[in-house]
Amino acid sequence: MPIARRSLTALAALLCVSRAGPARAQRLPESATLLMPGPEGAPIALWAARVATGLTRGLPTAVALHSVAIGGPDGVTAANRFATTEGAEGRTLLVLPGAAAHARLIGESRARYPVEGWLPLCAAWQGAVLAGRGPVPVASPARPLRLALPGPEAPEAAALLGLDLAGHAVAPVFGLGALAAEQALQRGEVDAMVVAAPAPLRQVARIGATPWCELDIPGRRDHPELPGLLASAPAAAAARIAAAQAGFAALRLRAAVVLPALTSADQVAVWRRAALRWQEEEARDMPETLALVGAEARTAMAALFPPPEGVLAYREWLLRRLNWQAA
């Protein structure tokens, strides 16, 4: 996978930068553009502003990093624009939300970008758990678990796939976003919901629910005190497990800053070194946000990109289980 293959190259380039000093840094452009989902003033735009400040402070030479909001909050329009900048030699960066990667996963026709090859600099990560009313009930086909979901096209639907793989009888209840799901859970209209937030256990406690399990991905457990939803999934279902994990990762990725795939290794190294400055500032100013850089960011984001058989398995499951397919 391109994200993993570039890690050793970037590490070697980083060592070169630390030895060569400012002479290498002269290859950076004098100005660059940070494309981000719109609208301006939205939470993701405010996050992008903090990232831009941290990155520019961490660069060895002055670079004017201009933020430009394009399209809506799902990030699809911004990602499509970014896909046309290949070969721009580090002049364009993208703020990529998990929703944009998920749109590509489910086959959304607007998502015309090769997100799998882009190079992550840093990411804002959050936890995701399945929570319900009291202990996990014993569900049966006659009395299935009622799971609140926004819709079949939402990344939360991957929790339904995970429950299917774990052998639970589940009936999805659609049309319930985060706040509506909380209210439905408190009224007893549903039995469970997905909570994705920087501090999900605190949010679960706030609404009087019980955390059941974590929506786990390979190589990263933010709440190991909880069982993983996929812990009991059969090994033979590897493609569907990868599909569910891709949905979980899309839920947990609040946003990431990525470079084009063809960015030279020395520039990737300089930008990644600057990302360390952002990580320090984010840990100080936004302690609840999990600020990931380097190998940690690449490992977490790798789950977003299942192999082709995983992508096919997810789309087939959406059609068979929920009678839904992308337009």
N, C-alpha and C positions, 0 to 999 in steps of 0.2 A: 504494500500500500504506500502511495507516495509520501504521506505524512510520516510514516515510520522510516522509510528509506532515506529521507533527508536528514534524519537526526544525527547520524555519524558525520555526514558532510558538514552540517552546520556547526557541530562541535569542533571539528578541525579548523573551520574558518574562524570560529570565535577565538581559538588559540592564536591564530595568525594575527587577528586584530589586536589582541592584547600585547603582542610582541612588536607589531609594526607601528602602533600608535596612530597619530593624526594623519600620517601619510596615506594610510588605507582609507581613512574616513573621507578623504577628498572625493572619493567616488560617489558619495551620496549626492542626490540632487539638491539644489538650493531651495526648492519648494516641492511639496507633495500634496495630494488630495486624499482625504479620508471620506469615502462614500459611506453613508449610513442611511438606515430606514427613516422615513419621515413619520410624523410631522416634527418640525422643530419644536423644542420645548418638551417633547415626550420623554419619559424616563430613559429610554435607550439613547436618546440624543444627549441627555445630561450625562449619562455614563460615558458616551463617546467623547464628550468634552473633557472629562477627567482623564481619560486614556490619552487623548492628544497632548494634554499638558504634561503628563508623566513621561510620555515617549520623547517629546521634544527636549525636556530637561535632561533626559538620559543619553541623548545623542552627543557624540564628540564634537560635532560642528553644528552651526545654526542651520536648521531646516524649518521653513515656514510650512506648517501642516494645516491646510485649510479643510474644514469640515463642510460637507455638502449633503443635505438631506434630499433623498429621492424616493418617491413612492410611498407606500404604506408601511405599517409596523411589522408586517410579516417578512419584510426584507427581500421579497422576490424581485421587485423592480430594481432595487439597488444592486442585487447580485447579478441580474442580467446585464446591467450597465458595466459592472466590474469585469464580467467575462470578456468584454471587448477590449480590455486594457492589457492583455497578455503581451509581454515584450516591452513594457513601459519602464523597465529597470528601476523598480522600487518607487516610482512616482505616484502610484495609486495604491491605497490600502482600502480594505472593506470591513465595516462592522457587520458581522454575520450573526443573526439571531438563530436560535434552534429551529424556529418555525420555517426558515428558508431551507435548511437542510431537510426538514421533514416534508416540505412540499415536493422536493426532488424525490424523496423516498417513495411517496405514494403515487407518483406519476402525474403530478399537477402539470397541465400543458403549458402554463406560464413559466415554469421553472426550467429555463433553457441554459443551464450553466453546469460546468464540470466541477462541482464543489469538492469532489473527492480529492482533487490534486492540489488544492490551495494550501498554503503554508501558514499555520497558526503562530501568531506571536504571543498572544495572551488571551485569557478568557475569564469571564465572570461566571462562576458555577454556582449551582444551588442544589439543595437536597430534594428528594421526591419520595414520598411514602404513601402507602395505601392505609387509610384509616377508616374506622367504623364505629358503630354504636356498641360499646362493650367488647367482650371477647369475640374472637372469630366464630360465627355460628356454623353449625353443621348444615350445609346447604344440600338440597336434593333436587332432582328434576321437578318434583311436585312443588317445592318451595325454594326456588333459586335465590341466590344472593342478588339483591338489587343494587347495581352499581351506577352512580351518577356520572354522566359524561357530557361534555359540550356537544359532541357530534362524532360521527364515524371518521371524519377527516382530521380530527384533532389528535395530537400526539398522546393525549390521555387514553385514547382507545387502545394503545399498546398494553395498558394494564389489563384490559379485558382479554387480550391474547395471552398474556402471562397467566391469568387465572384459568383460562382454558387449558393451557399446557400443564398447569399444576393439578388439573382434574376437578376443579370446582364447577358447580352448576351456577351459572350467572345469567341474569337478565339485565341488559343495559337499559338505562333510563336516560334518553337524550334530551338535549336542550337545556342542560344545567351547567353553566360556567361556574367559576370558583365561588362567588358569593351565593348564587342560587343553589349550588350544591350544598354549601354549608347550611343554608336555611332548610333545604329539603331533608338533610340528615338530622337536624335538630327537631324537625317536626315528625320524624319517623317515616317519611315518604320513601327514603332509600336507606340501604344498610351500610353503604360504603362509598368513599370518594377518594380521589387522588389529591394529595396536597403537595404542591411544588413551590418551594419558597427558600430564601436564604437560611431560615431557621424553621424548618417544617414541624419539628416536634413541639416547639413553642406555640405555633399556630394551631396544631392539633389540640393541645391542652386548652387553648383559648376558647375553642368551640365545644369543649367538653367531650371530645372523641377519644378513641384509643388507637395508638399507632399499631398496625398489624405487621407490616413488613416493609422493607425498603425495595424500591424499584432499582435493582442492582444492575451494574454493568461490569464488564471484565476489567480487572486491574484497579478498580476504585470502589471503595465502600466508605461512605461518609457517616453511616450509622450502623456500624458492625454489631451494635447491641441488639439490633432487630434482625430477624431472619430475612434472607433474600427471597423475593417473590418467586424467582426461577430456580431456587435451590432444589426443588423436587421435580423439576421438568425432566422428562426422559432424554437421555443423551442422543437418542436416535432422531430427535426433533431439532437437530443443530441449526438448520436453516431458519426455522420459526423462532428459535431462541435468539438468534442473531437479529431477526426482524424486530422482536419485542425489545431487545436491548437498544436498537437504533431509536425506537420511539421513546424509550426512557431517557436516552442521552439528549434527544431533542427537547424534552421537558426540562432537563437539568441545565442545559446550556442557555443561560440568559443572553449572552452575546460573546462574540470573539472578534478579535482583529486579525485579519489574514492578509497575506501577500500573494500575488499571482504565482503560479507554479513555476514560471520560467525566470523568476528573480534569481540573480547570481548568488552563489553561496556566500561570498564575502558581505554582500549587502544584507542577506538574511541574518548573518551573524551579528552585524552592527545593530540592526533593528531589535533582535532578540536580546541583546545586551541592554538596550534602552528599556526594554519591557521590564527588566528587573527594577528599574527606578519606579515605574508605575506600580509594581507589585508592593513595594515598600510603602508608597503613599496610600495605596488602597487599604492595606492592612492597618494603617494608622487611622485613616479617616472613615473607612467603611468596614469595621471589624466583622460584621456578620456576613459580608460577601466573601466567598471563596475565590481569591484571586490566583489564577493558575498561569504559569509561564513555562517555557521550555518543554522538557520531556513530560512533565506532569500535564500540561495542557494538551500535548499531542496524544498522550495515552487516553485521557478522558474523551477527547473528541473522536478518537479512532472508532468508537462504537457507533458513531453516526453513519458510518459507511460500511454496511454489511456487504458480503460478497453478492454477486448477481443472483445466486440461488436464494439468498435471504431477502433481497428486494422482491423477487418474484413470489416468494412464499407469503410476504406481507400483503402484496396486492391481491393475490389469490384468496387469502384469508378474509380480507376486507370484502371481496365480492361474495364469497361463499357464506360467511358468517353474518355480515351486515348488509348484504345486497348493495354495496357501494363501490363505485370505481370513479377515478378522476375523470373530469370532462376532457 
